[in-house]
Amino acid sequence: MHSPALAIAGQFRQRHRWGLTALACYFVVLAVVRPLVLPGGVHFDGPQTFALGVVIPLTATFMYFLAIFSFGLSGDVAARQSLYPARMFTLPLTSSALAGWPMIFGSAAMMVLWLATRVLGVWPSDVAVPVLWPALLAASLLAWTQALTWMPYPLRGLRVIVTVLWLATIDAIVMVALNYKPSEAVMLLILAPHLPIAYFVARYAVARARRGDVPDWRVGFGRAEHSTTAPRTFSSAARAQVWFEWRHYGRSLPALVAMVLPFELSLLFVFRETPAIVMEIIVAVLLTPPFMAMFVAATRGSVTSFTTRRPMTAASLVAAKLQATLSSALAAWLLVLIATPVALMWSGTSAVLLDAMHRVVEAAGTPRAIAILWFAVVALVASTWKQLVQSLFIAMSGREWLVKASVLFALSLLGIVPPVAHWVLSDHHVRAAVWSAFPWILAFFVLLKTATAGWIAVRLHAKRILSDRALIEFAVAWDAIVLAVYGLLVWVFPNVIVRHYFLAFVAILAVPLVRIAAAPLALEANRHR
């Protein structure tokens, strides 16, 4: 290579050539087909064409660029170390070049993406499409993602918190500005300073990571590297594995929740005079553990060969992970259930929650209101645990590309689902069709889930991964949980409101089965690769 720019560009071209080629082909096809479909340049109306022609491909491509240009597919985003590839630190380049050229290439890609989408996309005719500021916004979000993910952090998981909160702050500022209907020039003035500031932060981050400067606050919490205490002893290998899982992964979720919770609860003191916002804050607090659990589950990484060689069965290794994740979910919710009532009392906003609970009691009666409350608490805790374990079989497979592809797929869904849902809800014909077909859709997924579970059970038995007794006990326990959930749903929701077969489908789909059962099967296959 004759220049730093070409050297770094070659890194991106070599590692992501197929994805970039597919994206280029997509825009070429769109450029050829669109004049044939819309020869007069007429734009289709309605949210359906807007979602399918603009929002979905734009969001999916944005997430893809966000991942590749921030090197998010080459490391553990929850780790303390920088995500910038260490192999590139050996290049004979300055830290300014190492930080600057990926940011330039990424910003250029984001701007080209927006301009191509604006020219070739199918836009509603009543929408005044801006010219430049969305491109600058996308480049700014990418630049800050690069800067914040390349920075070393003193605690595991802190990168996720800082990045999400800062990007959400930028989005909130832009949304507030758009409410005043500013001109294109005003939006450019708001967004323009972000790129140079993000560059200086990224250069500082790369320089620190390059010299191995990774701060560690764990020593301050009594986790010194060279402890003088006697080594711990365990009664069995299973208990040792549970302790290991908790030490390395179990504390991530409670730590993340503990970081976000004070920020959320402090808003109760700010908006104590606005009951509607207080309720929204409470809902956000209750959704924080399952939301954070998605990030923790996505950043646990694949199982290494060191783990697969431990003298334990695949079932024992998976059971240790399930037990550690359950303890992690309970610890996170213990923080929420202790801190939230205290914050409500100190801020004087507990009356808002009590008033909402009184309305539920008046509408459903005291017994059903108590059942709904307990069901909501159990469902939230269970959903947090489910987020932690439902992708466990992907990590157990040991295939790093599958782990990263699942993260990218989940991020893409976050951008695809909202516009599709908006299209369904805004078109009454589509909404009616979906509602009529909804029981059949649920029945299909129930059939698919049970058939897949049966196939996995046969494979577990054939490979002697689980004994007959273990399979029967697992099936009985799952059936008991499903029946308990179904019985509670039937008692809370009478048949005149929701059909009982519909509640049965919901109970079957809500209780995890297939992905948990697939974890030991994936681990066993990983061991024999």
ABEGO torsion letter per residue (X at the ends): XABAAAAAAAAAAAAAAAAAAAAAAAAAAAAAAAAAABAAGBBBBEAAAAAAAAAAAAAAAAAAAAAAAAGAAABBAABABBABBAAAAABBBBAAAAAAAAAAAAAAAAAAAAAAAAAABBBBAABBBBAAAAAAAAAAAAAAAAAAAABBBABBGAAAAAAAAAAAAAAAAAAAAAAAGBBAAAAAAAAAAAAAAAAAAAAAAAAAAAAGBBBBAAAAAGBBABBABBBBBBABAAAAAAAAAAAAAAAAAAAAAAAAAAAAAAAAAAAAABAAAAAAAAAAAAAAAAAAAAAAAAAAEBBBAAAAABBBBAAAAAAAAAAAAAAAAAAAAAAAAAAAAAAAAAAGAAAAAAAAAAAAAAAAEAAAAAAAAAAAAAAAAAAAAAAAAAAAAAAAAGBAAAAAAAAAAAAAAAAAAAAAAAAAAABAAAAAAAAAAAAAAAAAAAAAAAAAAAAAAAAAAAAGABBAAAAAAAAAAAAAAAAAAAAAAAAABBAAABBAAAAAAAAAAABBAAAAAAAAAAAAAAAAX
